[in-house]
Amino acid sequence: MGETTYRCECGATLRFRQDLTPERGGTSRSWACGDCGLPVPGVVAERLSHQHPS
């Protein structure tokens, strides 16, 4: 499986868990862009949250 990346609306490219900020609230885990705070779609965020830089 290849590396997942996500291009945020602010222009940031998210690749790793370190690029995300966990959001509090709700019943499920949700993530936001670490640069601007915009929400990241759940499926993409879960994949990114399991990727670590080597």
C-alpha positions as semicolon CSV with decimal commas, in nm:
position;residue;x (nm);y (nm);z (nm)
1;M;0,000;0,000;0,000
2;G;0,134;0,343;-0,094
3;E;0,170;0,646;0,123
4;T;-0,146;0,851;0,174
5;T;-0,128;1,228;0,133
6;Y;-0,395;1,496;0,163
7;R;-0,390;1,852;0,029
8;C;-0,571;2,085;0,270
9;E;-0,765;2,388;0,145
10;C;-0,494;2,609;0,301
11;G;-0,237;2,451;0,068
12;A;-0,061;2,232;0,325
13;T;0,025;1,876;0,225
14;L;-0,050;1,637;0,509
15;R;0,146;1,311;0,515
16;F;0,194;1,201;0,875
17;R;0,027;1,199;1,216
18;Q;0,250;1,494;1,310
19;D;0,074;1,704;1,043
20;L;-0,263;1,656;1,218
21;T;-0,418;1,803;1,531
22;P;-0,670;1,588;1,722
23;E;-1,006;1,756;1,776
24;R;-1,198;1,713;2,100
25;G;-1,571;1,654;2,122
26;G;-1,816;1,421;1,958
27;T;-1,825;1,047;1,997
28;S;-1,559;0,959;1,742
29;R;-1,202;1,070;1,694
30;S;-1,164;1,357;1,449
31;W;-0,862;1,537;1,314
32;A;-0,779;1,883;1,180
33;C;-0,499;2,029;0,970
34;G;-0,205;2,116;1,194
35;D;-0,143;2,441;1,003
36;C;-0,488;2,598;0,976
37;G;-0,724;2,387;1,188
38;L;-0,965;2,292;0,909
39;P;-1,122;1,947;0,953
40;V;-0,968;1,658;0,760
41;P;-1,207;1,391;0,622
42;G;-1,230;1,096;0,863
43;V;-1,110;0,815;0,635
44;V;-0,809;1,014;0,516
45;A;-0,724;1,132;0,868
46;E;-0,731;0,777;1,005
47;R;-0,489;0,662;0,735
48;L;-0,259;0,958;0,800
49;S;-0,273;0,905;1,176
50;H;-0,110;0,563;1,129
51;Q;0,175;0,693;0,912
52;H;0,503;0,792;1,074
53;P;0,809;0,943;0,908
54;S;1,094;0,694;0,876
